[in-house]
Amino acid sequence: MLTRPSIVCKHISHLSPLYSTLFSFQTLSTNSKPISSTKFLVLRNSEITKSGRNGNLREAESIFNRLQTKNIISWTAMLTAYSENNEITKARKLFDEMPQRNTATWNAMITAYTRGNSHIHEAYELFCKAPERNVVTYAVMITGFVRAGMLYEAEKIYNGMVDIGRDPVVSNAMINGYLKLGELEKAVFVFDGMEERNVVSWSSVLDGYCKNGKVGEAEVLFQKMPEKNVVSWTTMISGYMKSGQFAKGFELFSEMRKEEHIEVNSTTLTVVMESCGSLGRFREGIQIHGLVFSMGFEFDVYLGNSVINMYCRVARMDDARNVFDMMNKKDVVSWNSLITGFVQNGETEKACAYFEIMPSKDVVSWTNMIASFSNQGRMEESLRLFNEMPKKDGVAWTAIISGFVGNGKFEEAFRMFIQMVREAVKPNPHTMSSMLCASSGLATLNQGEQVHANVVKMNMESELSIQNSLIAMYSMCGDLNTAYKIFSGITTPDLLSFNSMITSLAQHGLGNEALELFRKMQTEGYEPNAITFLGVLSACVHVGLVKEGWSYFQSMSSTHHIEPGPDHYGCMIDLLARSGLFNEALDLVRSMPMKPHSGIWGALLSASRTHMNVDIAKLSAKHLIELEPGDATPYVVLSDIYSIAGLKEDEKELRLMKNRKGVTKNPGCSWIT
């Protein structure tokens, strides 16, 4: 007879969990060694806890309601299950019905209230009423206030702990609260004042230093740590790599693997893999990919997505696709990672093919494809996809607007922006930056001022990307005073801010002011890039500073390790030619590592007219006609030079050539309104 329950169990295994649970109640008594009532209750309490954590609230309620005998742990387990599943009303009802409560029960109810910011005051009310408090009570309340952005209230509780000694748990909660709200110095102050610290305390401050770019301080702290765990090591490795110190980060990762009591996990591997991709370290990325397989992490979806991203960033799309195809389980991020890789590497058709067969598309999927078509100038297809998109957010609207701006369709961008506002979709800073770029492209100051007014209304004026776009817009529209005023008001300008202002000053003929700003930029520790030097050389052209121009041009490669591009050569050749140094200009043209573009020959032609150098004019015009046969400019300029020089026959022959080729001059117009 003892075997019958197991036989019956096979026949009812397909029934609902309710019947299975009831059956288990009945069969327990048939065992030769019955489970004691205490062990039975412990088992049921753990089942309530497990069901709650798994989101199976109905199962947890079923077990709880069928318990004939409940202890305080049963009530607390059910209360916690309600809390974890955001059933605040049910949690409070159960709390009020409890025959008895202990500190753990009060903590569970306070935790339930702090999960949502809307109930933070109810949480504090319970905190004040709690007959006894332990370190968990304080830690939960502090964390709740921080999550609600109420730092002062969190500090008040922490500083008012007189009925209990400060434990690392509470201080850690305060440290993490400060770090979440960007108060690194206050977090360090709490850490320094702790009588007892644990590995969480050290790791939290270490993470704070790294996230605030203070990698040197983090390194010192890491060396002092009496105990390190996998989180500490991973945090320091991530800090090195995100600050661009890949070699140090990779070396530390190698040291970590030698530590016997530290086991590398998937998070560590993901950090290293993502850094390999973002910094283009393909060789090391291959090594980490091999390590993923050898350590048995090949089925980790999150890590697999990082491997795909790494291969995509180093343009190894076949490898990325192989990893994708080998993944047993793929989520939407896996699909988006591969599609994004195809988009970034200009393989739009392959991206489109995977997009079509994607089982479930999210906003990111649609936006990637919209951006892909836009980048290739295929705005009709981009707009078609946008219109087919089932649900559009601000990022999708920004993508289509930026697409129009990037393809020079500024009026279409304004029309889309107006439609976006009418549909009550809130623009983000990137949207407004795109609209300011559209205003710059149209050179319509009135339109740009209206966009600026909207920026102020939406409280985005302090956004650095917006400020940089405003500088460019006002400069392009001819209002340099306002552009400089905005630049002067930036609290912490970045390199783009300086580049925009230097270029603007140079374009408006204020070369000395541009060079003065460049010197200030260097004094403040900013490292110039190729765009900076374009502005600087342009400033030298406008002021006629040949010696200084040569010095800046040569310092690009010798001091700053920047190889001059065609436009840098163009500025330098323009500077030499304007100063009448045609031999030096031609020598520089011949020394160029790339083929001279039309701008270089145009600069020489323009300067030859100023200095009446017919030979240089002929040479420049010849190259310009070859590069741009439909452009009337070289014919017109050379004809004027022939006329002034009295070369009537040459002028007549040039006009006949122009007429034979059907080249016509477009009428000029004023573009800025």
C-alpha positions in Angstrom: 0.0 0.0 0.0 2.9 2.4 0.6 3.6 2.5 -3.2 0.2 3.6 -4.2 0.7 7.3 -3.7 3.7 7.3 -6.0 1.7 5.5 -8.7 -1.3 7.8 -8.3 1.1 10.8 -8.4 2.2 9.8 -11.9 -1.4 9.9 -13.1 -2.1 13.4 -11.6 1.2 15.1 -12.4 -0.5 17.0 -15.2 -3.0 18.6 -12.8 -2.9 22.1 -11.5 -0.5 23.2 -8.7 -3.5 23.4 -6.4 -4.3 19.7 -6.7 -0.7 18.8 -6.5 -0.3 20.8 -3.2 -3.4 19.2 -1.7 -2.2 15.8 -2.7 1.2 16.5 -1.1 -0.6 17.4 2.2 -2.4 14.0 2.2 0.6 11.9 1.2 2.9 13.3 3.8 1.1 11.4 6.6 1.6 8.1 4.7 5.4 8.2 4.8 7.1 5.9 7.2 8.8 8.9 8.8 6.2 11.7 9.1 7.5 15.3 8.9 7.0 17.2 12.2 4.6 20.1 12.2 7.5 22.5 12.7 9.4 21.3 9.7 6.2 21.3 7.7 5.6 24.9 8.5 9.2 25.9 7.6 8.7 24.2 4.3 5.5 26.0 3.5 6.9 29.4 4.6 9.8 28.9 2.2 7.4 28.0 -0.6 5.4 31.2 0.0 8.7 33.2 -0.2 9.8 31.4 -3.3 6.5 31.8 -5.1 6.5 35.5 -4.3 10.0 36.1 -5.6 9.0 34.3 -8.8 6.0 36.5 -9.3 3.5 33.7 -8.7 1.4 35.6 -6.2 -1.7 33.4 -6.6 0.3 30.3 -5.6 1.8 32.1 -2.6 -1.7 33.2 -1.5 -3.1 29.6 -2.0 -0.4 28.1 0.2 -0.8 30.8 2.9 -4.6 30.6 3.0 -4.6 26.8 3.4 -2.2 26.8 6.3 -4.2 25.8 9.4 -1.4 27.0 11.7 0.6 30.2 10.8 3.4 31.7 12.7 4.8 35.2 12.4 7.3 34.1 9.7 4.3 32.9 7.6 2.6 36.3 7.8 5.9 38.1 7.1 6.6 35.9 4.1 3.2 36.7 2.6 3.6 40.4 3.4 7.0 40.3 1.6 5.4 38.5 -1.4 2.8 41.3 -1.7 5.6 43.9 -1.4 7.8 42.4 -4.1 4.9 42.2 -6.5 3.8 45.9 -5.8 0.5 44.9 -4.1 0.7 47.7 -1.6 -3.0 47.7 -0.6 -3.0 44.0 0.0 0.2 44.2 2.0 -1.2 46.9 4.3 -4.5 44.9 4.8 -2.5 41.9 5.8 -0.2 43.9 8.1 -3.3 45.3 9.9 -4.8 41.8 10.3 -1.6 40.3 11.8 -2.2 38.9 15.3 1.4 39.8 16.3 4.3 41.7 14.7 8.0 41.9 15.1 10.7 44.1 13.8 11.0 42.1 10.6 7.3 42.6 9.9 7.5 46.3 10.4 10.6 46.4 8.1 8.7 44.4 5.4 5.8 46.9 5.4 8.1 49.9 5.4 10.0 48.3 2.5 6.7 47.8 0.6 5.9 51.5 0.9 9.4 52.7 -0.1 9.3 50.7 -3.4 7.2 53.4 -4.9 7.9 57.1 -4.3 4.2 57.8 -4.0 4.0 56.0 -0.6 7.2 57.5 1.0 5.2 59.4 3.6 3.3 56.3 4.7 6.7 54.6 5.0 8.0 57.3 7.2 4.8 57.3 9.3 5.3 53.5 10.0 9.0 54.1 10.7 8.1 56.6 13.4 5.5 54.2 14.9 7.7 51.1 14.9 8.1 50.0 18.5 11.7 48.8 17.8 14.1 49.6 15.0 17.2 47.7 13.9 19.8 48.6 11.3 17.6 47.2 8.5 14.8 49.6 9.5 17.1 52.6 9.2 18.7 51.4 6.0 15.4 50.8 4.3 14.1 54.2 5.3 17.2 56.0 4.2 17.2 54.2 0.9 13.5 55.0 0.4 14.1 58.8 1.0 17.1 58.7 -1.4 15.0 57.0 -4.1 12.4 59.7 -3.7 15.1 62.4 -4.0 14.6 63.5 -0.4 18.3 63.6 0.6 17.8 66.0 3.5 15.3 63.6 5.2 17.7 60.7 4.6 20.5 62.7 6.3 18.3 63.6 9.2 17.5 60.0 9.9 21.2 59.0 9.6 22.4 61.8 11.8 19.7 61.1 14.4 20.6 57.5 15.1 20.9 57.6 18.8 18.9 54.5 19.8 21.2 52.2 17.9 24.9 52.1 16.9 25.8 52.8 13.3 26.3 49.5 11.6 28.0 49.2 8.1 24.5 48.3 6.7 23.2 51.8 7.6 26.3 53.7 6.6 26.4 51.8 3.3 22.8 52.9 2.6 23.8 56.5 3.2 26.9 56.2 1.0 24.9 54.7 -1.8 22.3 57.4 -1.4 24.9 60.1 -1.8 26.5 58.4 -4.8 23.1 58.0 -6.6 22.6 61.8 -6.2 26.1 62.7 -7.3 27.4 63.7 -3.9 30.7 61.9 -4.0 32.5 64.1 -1.4 29.7 63.5 1.2 29.8 59.7 0.5 33.6 59.8 1.1 33.0 61.7 4.3 30.7 59.1 5.7 33.1 56.3 4.6 36.0 58.0 6.4 34.0 58.3 9.6 32.9 54.7 9.7 34.4 52.7 12.7 33.7 49.4 10.9 33.6 48.9 7.2 32.9 45.8 5.1 33.7 45.0 1.5 30.4 46.6 0.4 31.5 49.9 1.9 34.9 49.9 0.1 33.3 48.7 -3.2 30.7 51.5 -3.1 33.2 54.3 -2.7 35.5 52.6 -5.3 32.5 52.7 -7.7 31.8 56.3 -6.9 35.4 57.3 -7.7 35.4 55.4 -11.0 32.0 56.8 -12.2 33.2 60.4 -11.4 36.3 59.9 -13.5 38.6 59.9 -10.4 40.5 56.7 -11.4 43.7 57.7 -9.6 41.8 58.0 -6.2 40.0 54.7 -7.0 43.4 53.0 -7.6 44.7 54.1 -4.3 41.6 53.0 -2.5 41.6 49.6 -4.3 45.2 49.0 -3.1 44.2 49.7 0.5 41.2 47.4 0.5 41.7 44.7 3.2 39.3 42.4 1.4 38.3 42.3 -2.3 35.5 40.4 -4.0 34.5 40.0 -7.6 32.5 43.3 -7.5 35.6 45.2 -6.3 37.9 43.8 -9.0 35.2 44.3 -11.8 34.6 47.9 -10.7 38.3 48.8 -10.8 38.8 47.1 -14.2 35.7 49.0 -15.6 37.1 52.3 -14.2 40.4 51.8 -16.0 38.8 50.9 -19.3 36.1 53.6 -19.3 38.8 56.2 -18.7 40.7 54.9 -21.8 43.4 53.0 -19.8 42.8 49.7 -21.5 46.2 48.3 -20.9 45.9 48.8 -17.1 42.4 47.4 -17.1 43.4 44.3 -19.1 46.5 43.8 -16.8 44.3 44.0 -13.7 41.9 41.5 -15.3 44.8 39.1 -15.8 45.8 39.6 -12.1 42.2 38.9 -11.1 42.2 35.5 -12.8 45.3 34.5 -10.8 43.5 35.2 -7.5 42.4 31.7 -6.2 39.5 32.9 -4.0 38.1 35.2 -6.8 36.0 33.7 -9.5 35.5 35.7 -12.7 31.8 36.0 -13.6 29.8 36.9 -16.6 29.6 40.6 -15.5 33.4 40.9 -15.5 33.7 39.3 -18.9 31.0 41.6 -20.2 32.9 44.7 -19.0 36.1 43.6 -20.6 34.4 42.5 -23.8 32.5 45.8 -24.2 35.7 47.8 -23.7 37.5 45.7 -26.4 34.7 46.7 -28.7 34.5 50.4 -27.8 38.3 50.8 -27.9 38.8 48.7 -31.1 40.9 46.1 -29.3 40.1 43.2 -31.6 43.0 40.9 -30.5 42.1 41.0 -26.9 38.4 40.7 -27.8 39.2 37.4 -29.5 41.0 36.2 -26.3 38.0 37.0 -24.2 35.6 35.3 -26.6 37.7 32.2 -26.2 37.6 32.5 -22.5 33.8 32.8 -22.6 33.7 29.4 -24.2 36.3 27.8 -22.0 34.5 29.0 -18.8 31.1 27.8 -20.0 29.4 31.2 -20.4 28.6 30.7 -24.1 24.9 30.4 -23.3 24.7 33.6 -21.3 22.5 35.9 -23.4 23.7 39.1 -21.9 27.4 38.2 -22.5 26.6 36.9 -26.0 25.1 40.3 -26.9 28.4 41.9 -25.7 30.4 39.6 -28.0 28.2 40.5 -30.9 28.7 44.2 -30.1 32.5 43.7 -29.9 32.7 42.2 -33.4 30.3 44.8 -34.9 32.4 47.7 -33.5 35.6 46.3 -35.1 33.7 45.7 -38.4 33.9 41.9 -38.2 30.3 41.3 -39.3 30.7 37.7 -40.4 32.0 36.8 -36.9 29.2 38.8 -35.3 26.6 36.9 -37.4 28.2 33.6 -36.5 27.9 34.3 -32.8 24.3 35.4 -33.3 23.5 32.2 -35.2 25.1 30.0 -32.6 23.1 31.5 -29.7 20.5 29.1 -28.5 18.5 31.8 -26.9 18.2 35.3 -28.4 16.4 38.3 -26.9 15.4 41.6 -28.7 18.8 43.1 -27.7 20.6 40.3 -29.6 18.7 41.1 -32.8 19.1 44.9 -32.3 22.9 44.4 -31.7 23.4 42.6 -35.0 21.1 45.0 -36.9 22.9 48.0 -35.4 26.2 46.5 -36.4 25.1 46.2 -40.0 23.8 49.7 -40.0 27.1 51.2 -38.5 29.1 49.3 -41.1 27.0 50.5 -44.0 25.4 47.2 -44.8 21.8 48.4 -44.9 20.4 45.6 -47.0 21.6 43.0 -44.6 20.2 45.0 -41.7 16.9 45.2 -43.5 16.8 41.5 -44.1 17.3 40.7 -40.4 14.8 43.4 -39.5 12.2 41.8 -41.7 12.5 38.3 -40.0 12.9 39.6 -36.5 10.2 37.9 -34.3 9.4 40.9 -32.2 10.5 44.5 -33.0 10.8 47.3 -30.4 11.3 51.0 -30.8 15.1 50.5 -31.0 14.7 48.1 -34.0 12.6 50.6 -36.0 14.7 53.6 -35.1 17.9 51.8 -36.2 16.5 51.1 -39.7 15.1 54.6 -40.0 18.6 56.0 -39.2 20.2 53.5 -41.6 18.2 54.6 -44.6 18.7 58.3 -43.6 22.5 57.8 -43.4 22.4 56.6 -47.0 20.3 59.5 -48.2 17.3 57.2 -48.8 14.8 59.5 -47.0 11.7 58.1 -48.8 12.4 54.7 -47.4 13.2 56.1 -44.0 9.9 58.1 -44.0 8.0 55.0 -45.1 9.4 53.0 -42.2 8.6 55.8 -39.8 5.0 56.0 -40.9 4.7 52.2 -40.6 6.1 52.2 -37.0 3.3 51.1 -34.7 4.4 53.2 -31.7 6.8 56.2 -32.0 8.7 57.8 -29.1 10.8 60.9 -28.9 13.9 59.1 -30.1 12.2 57.8 -33.3 10.9 61.3 -34.1 14.4 62.7 -33.5 15.9 60.1 -35.8 13.6 61.1 -38.7 14.1 64.8 -38.1 17.9 64.4 -37.8 17.8 62.4 -41.1 16.1 65.2 -42.9 18.7 67.7 -41.4 21.6 65.5 -42.3 20.4 65.3 -45.9 20.0 69.0 -46.2 16.2 68.9 -46.2 15.7 71.6 -43.6 12.2 72.6 -44.5 11.0 69.0 -44.3 12.7 68.8 -40.9 10.7 71.8 -39.7 7.5 70.2 -40.9 8.2 67.0 -39.1 9.0 68.9 -35.9 5.7 70.8 -36.0 3.9 67.5 -36.5 5.8 66.0 -33.6 4.7 68.9 -31.3 1.1 68.6 -32.5 1.1 64.9 -31.6 2.1 65.9 -28.0 5.5 64.1 -28.2 8.0 65.9 -26.0 11.2 66.8 -27.9 14.5 66.0 -26.2 17.8 67.9 -26.4 18.9 66.0 -29.5 15.7 67.0 -31.2 16.2 70.7 -30.4 19.9 70.5 -31.5 18.8 69.1 -34.9 16.3 72.0 -35.2 19.0 74.5 -34.5 21.2 72.9 -37.2 18.2 73.2 -39.6 18.0 76.9 -38.8 21.7 77.2 -39.4 21.3 75.4 -42.8 18.5 77.8 -43.8 20.4 80.7 -42.3 17.0 82.0 -41.0 17.7 83.9 -37.8 14.0 84.5 -37.1 13.4 80.7 -37.3 16.4 80.0 -35.1 15.3 82.5 -32.5 11.9 80.7 -32.3 13.6 77.4 -31.7 15.7 79.1 -29.1 12.6 80.4 -27.4 11.2 76.8 -27.3 14.5 75.6 -25.8 14.1 78.1 -23.0 10.4 77.1 -22.4 11.4 73.5 -22.1 14.2 74.3 -19.7 16.9 72.9 -21.9 19.1 76.0 -22.2 21.7 74.6 -19.8 22.2 71.5 -21.9 25.7 71.6 -23.3 24.7 70.1 -26.7 22.0 72.8 -27.0 24.5 75.6 -26.1 27.0 74.4 -28.7 24.2 74.3 -31.4 23.1 77.8 -30.4 26.6 79.1 -30.9 26.8 77.5 -34.4 23.2 78.7 -35.3 23.7 82.4 -34.3 27.1 82.5 -35.9 25.8 81.0 -39.2 23.0 83.5 -39.2 25.4 86.4 -38.7 24.7 87.2 -35.1 28.2 86.7 -33.6 27.6 88.8 -30.5 24.8 86.5 -29.3 26.9 83.5 -30.2 29.8 84.8 -28.1 27.4 85.7 -25.2 26.1 82.1 -25.1 29.7 80.7 -25.2 30.7 83.0 -22.3 27.7 81.7 -20.3 28.7 78.1 -20.5 29.9 76.9 -17.0 32.0 74.0 -18.3 32.6 74.2 -22.0 33.9 71.2 -23.9 36.1 70.9 -26.9 33.1 71.3 -29.2 32.2 74.6 -27.5 35.7 76.0 -28.1 35.8 74.7 -31.7 32.5 76.3 -32.5 33.5 79.6 -31.2 37.0 79.6 -32.7 35.6 78.7 -36.1 32.8 81.4 -35.8 35.3 84.1 -34.9 37.5 83.1 -37.8 34.6 83.0 -40.3 33.6 86.5 -39.3 37.2 87.8 -39.9 38.1 88.1 -36.2 41.3 86.1 -36.6 43.2 87.6 -33.7 40.3 87.0 -31.3 40.0 83.4 -32.6 43.7 82.8 -31.9 43.5 84.3 -28.5 40.6 82.0 -27.6 42.7 79.0 -28.9 45.6 80.0 -26.6 43.1 80.3 -23.7 41.7 76.8 -24.5 45.2 75.3 -24.4 46.0 77.1 -21.1 42.9 75.5 -19.5 44.1 72.0 -20.5 42.0 71.2 -23.5 43.7 69.1 -26.2 42.9 70.4 -29.7 41.7 68.1 -32.5 41.6 68.3 -36.3 38.6 70.6 -36.3 40.2 73.0 -33.9 43.2 73.4 -36.2 40.8 74.1 -39.2 39.5 77.1 -37.2 43.0 78.2 -36.2 44.4 78.0 -39.7 41.3 79.8 -41.1 41.9 82.6 -38.5 45.5 82.9 -39.7 44.2 83.2 -43.3 41.9 86.1 -42.4 44.6 88.0 -40.6 47.4 87.0 -42.9 49.7 85.5 -40.3 51.9 83.3 -42.5 54.6 82.6 -39.9 52.1 81.7 -37.2 50.1 79.6 -39.7 53.1 77.6 -40.7 53.9 77.0 -37.0 50.4 75.8 -36.2 50.3 73.6 -39.3 53.6 71.9 -38.5 52.7 71.4 -34.8 49.7 69.3 -35.8 51.8 66.2 -36.5 54.9 67.1 -34.5 53.2 68.0 -31.2 49.6 66.8 -31.3 50.0 63.7 -33.5 47.3 64.8 -35.9 47.8 64.2 -39.6 46.7 67.2 -41.6 43.8 66.5 -44.0 42.9 68.0 -47.4 41.1 71.0 -45.7 44.1 71.8 -43.5 46.3 71.8 -46.6 43.7 74.0 -48.3 43.8 76.6 -45.5 47.6 76.7 -45.6 47.8 77.0 -49.4 45.2 79.7 -49.3 47.3 81.6 -46.6 50.5 81.3 -48.7 48.8 82.3 -52.0 47.0 85.3 -50.5 50.4 86.5 -49.3 51.8 86.1 -52.8 54.0 83.2 -51.9 52.9 81.1 -54.9 56.1 79.0 -55.2 55.8 77.9 -51.5 52.0 77.2 -52.1 52.8 75.1 -55.2 55.5 73.2 -53.3 53.0 72.4 -50.6 50.4 71.2 -53.2 53.0 68.8 -54.7 53.9 67.5 -51.2 50.3 66.6 -50.3 49.8 62.9 -49.6 46.3 63.1 -51.2 45.0 64.5 -54.4 44.2 68.2 -54.2 40.5 69.0 -54.2 38.7 71.9 -55.9 38.9 74.1 -52.9 42.7 74.2 -53.1 42.8 75.1 -56.8 40.0 77.6 -56.1 42.1 79.3 -53.4 45.1 79.5 -55.8 42.8 80.9 -58.6 41.3 83.6 -56.3 44.8 84.6 -55.0 46.2 84.8 -58.6 43.5 87.3 -59.4 44.5 89.5 -56.5 48.2 89.3 -57.4 47.5 89.2 -61.2 49.6 86.0 -61.6 48.4 84.7 -65.0 50.4 81.5 -65.0 49.0 80.4 -61.7 45.5 81.4 -62.8 45.8 79.2 -65.9 47.1 76.2 -64.0 44.4 76.6 -61.3 41.6 77.1 -63.7 42.7 74.0 -65.8 42.6 71.7 -62.7 39.2 73.2 -61.6 37.6 72.6 -65.0 38.8 69.0 -64.9 37.4 68.5 -61.4 34.2 70.4 -61.8 33.4 70.7 -65.6 30.0 72.2 -65.0 31.2 75.1 -62.7 31.3 78.5 -64.4 33.6 80.0 -61.7 37.0 79.2 -63.2 35.9 80.5 -66.6 34.6 83.8 -65.2 37.6 84.5 -62.9 40.2 83.6 -65.6 38.3 85.7 -68.2 38.4 88.7 -65.8 42.2 88.2 -65.3 42.7 88.0 -69.1 40.7 91.2 -69.5 42.7 93.1 -66.9 46.0 91.8 -68.3 44.9 92.9 -71.8 45.0 89.3 -73.2 42.0 89.8 -75.5 42.6 86.8 -77.7 42.9 84.5 -74.7 39.7 86.0 -73.2 37.8 85.5 -76.4 39.0 81.8 -76.8 38.0 81.1 -73.2 34.5 82.4 -73.8 34.1 80.3 -76.9 35.2 77.2 -74.9 32.7 78.0 -72.2 29.8 78.4 -74.7 30.7 75.2 -76.5 30.5 73.2 -73.3 27.2 74.9 -72.4 28.5 76.1 -69.0 26.3 78.9 -67.5 26.8 81.0 -64.4 24.1 80.8 -61.7 22.8 84.2 -60.5 24.0 85.2 -57.0 21.7 85.8 -54.1 21.8 86.8 -50.4 21.2 83.7 -48.3 21.1 85.1 -44.8 17.7 86.5 -43.8 
